[in-house]
């Protein structure tokens, strides 16, 4: 194993995916996620949706957890009515990934939320989301870039101390912060781009997609915390 920490990454659950002659329901993950874990010095393992009651047992076998990007969080999870611009629900992912987050927080297992993962972290701690914002998607299916400026003294600022251009593709954002969470970075328009939970564990959420860029620092920090 080479002493590399084992990092679990949550997956998509799609009704159909095609490879070869097959088209079947699939639990899958864009390869950028495991490659980012690997490049940062970790061993990646996929965590497809499962019964939420098994989340604590799964997390107990891991050194770190990444909650990946994906569909919009079900608004009922944060007490809101569904906006017409909110995407279809992903009930199995919501239930499983919220349970993973709760288990990681309870066990002080290092935790990184990416895009949807950051939003779920906020919701898990009682926060709410803005169901639509403009300007953070370049075009349909195209990642854009904008600057994220760290909050001085934050965990994120200790990892990335300067304003940096980050790969972004999202139309929702943090509204009211969950209990105990602090903002770690902002976009130029004031959107919260990173959040963290002070305490004994290493807990960070980023609104952008580090797996679509070349900056390894956020994932490297998670891997080091998990070592």
N, C-alpha and C positions, 0 to 999 in steps of 0.2 A: 504493500500500500504506500510505501515511501513516506509515511508520516503525514500525508496530506489530509486535511480535515474534510469530512464528508458533508457536502452542502446539498440539501434537498431543495428542488425547484418545483413549484406547483405547475400544473399543465392546463392546457386548453382541453375541452371536451367537445368534439365536433360530431355532428350527426352523420357526416360522410367525408371521407378523404380517399383519394385515389392513388394507388401505386401498382405498377404492372397491370394485371388484368382485374385487380380487386378494387372495389369501392365499398368501404365499410365504415361503421362508426369508429372513431379513433380518439384516443387520448394522445395529444401531441404537443410539441413545443418547438418554436423557431430555434434553429441551431445556434443562434447568437447567444442564447442564455447559457447552455452548457459550455460553449466555447469560452465565454467570458469567465465563468467559474474556473475552467481549466487554465486559462492564461494567467489568472490571478493566483494560481497555486493550489486550488482545491480540486476535489473529486466531486463530480456532479451526479446526482441521482434524481430521477423524475418522481414526482408525487401526484399521480392522477387522482381525481376526485374519488373519495371513499366515504364510508360511514363516518360522520364527524366524531363518533364515540371512539374511533381508533386514532384520532389525531395526536393525543398525548403520547401514546405508545410509539407512533412514528417519529415524533420529535425527539423522544428519549434516545433514539438510535442515531440521531444526527448531531453534527457539531455546529451547524448553522442552517438557517431557513431563508429562502428567497420566495416571495410571493410575486408571481410574474404579472405582466400586463395582460389586457384582454378586454372582455365586454364590460359595459357599464354595470355598476352595482345596482341591485334592485332598490328603488327608492323607499319601499316599505321598510327596508332595513334601518333607515334613519328617519322614519316617521314622515315621509313626504309623499305627495301624490305624484304619479308618473307624468313627466312632461312628454309632449308629443315628440320631442327631439331626443329622448332617451332611448337607447337601443334595447333589443329584446333581452328578457331576463336570462340569467345563467344560474338557476337556483342551486344546482349541485355544486358548482364552483363556489358560490357565495357561502354555502353552509360549510363546506370542507375547508376553505381557506380562512374563514373566520375562526374555525376551530383550531387550525394550525397556528394562527396568530395568537389566540388565547393560550395555547399550550406553550408556545415559545416565550411569551411574556411571563407565564407562571413559572417556567423553569429557568429563566434568564438565559435562554439559548439565543445567540446572536441572530438578529432578524433584519432583513432588508426587504422593503416593499418597493416595487417598481411600477410606476404609473397606476394602474388599477390596484396594485398591491399597496401603494401608499394611501389611496383612497379607502381601501378596506381597513387599513390600520386605523385611520381616523374614525371610521364608522364603528369599529370594534370598541373604541374607547368613548363612544357616545357623541362623536362629532357628526357634522352634516356636510353635504356636498352641494355645489352649484351644478345644476344639471346641464347647462350649456354655456360655454364662453366661445367667443370668436378669437381668431388670431393665433391659435396654437397648433393648427393643422395647415401645412403648406398646400396640399391638394389631396384628394382621395387616394389613399394608398401610397402617399409620398411623405417621408419624414422631412421635416424642416429643422431649422436650428434657431435658437435664440439664446440670449445671455441669461445665466443664473448667477445671482450675486449672493454670496454667503452672508449669514448674520454673524457679526463678530462674536467670538467666544463660543460659538456653537460646535457641536460634534462635527458637523459637516465642514465648517470652516477649518477645523483641525486637519481634515482630510484634503480639502481643496480650498486653499486660502484666498484664491483670486477669483474675480468674475471670469466665467468661462462659457463658451458656446456649447450648448448641449443639444442632442438629438431629441426632437419633440414631436409627438403625435397624440393629442388628446383634446377633447371638447368639454370635459368636466374638470372640476377642481375642488379643492378644500374650501368650505365655507366657514362654519364654526368649528374650531379645533376641539378634538376630543380631550377628555380629562387627562391633565398632566403633560400633554403634547406641547411642544414649542416649535415655532417656525425656524427653519434652518437656512432657507434661501428664498429669494424672490425673483420673479421676472421683472422686466422694466415696467410692465403695466400693473405691478403690485400683486400678481397672482403668487400664491404660496407654492414654491417649487420644491421644497424639501421640508420634512418635519422630523422631529426626534423626540424620544422619551428619556429624559434624564433619569438616572438610577443605576442600579448595579449592573444591569444588562446593557448590551450594545444594540440599540434599536434606531433605525433610520428608514425614512421613506423618501424616495425621489420621484418627482412627477414625470421626469423624462425617461429616456430609454438608453441606459449606458451600454446595453448589448448591441446597439446600432452604431457605436462610436469606437474610438481607439483609446479613450482615457480609461485606464484600469483602476484608478485610485479608489473609487467607491467600493468596487468588488474586492480589491486587495485588502481594504480596511476590514471588510466583513470576514474574509478568510483569516486574517491575522487575529481578529477577535475570537474566531472559532478554533484557533490552534491551541 
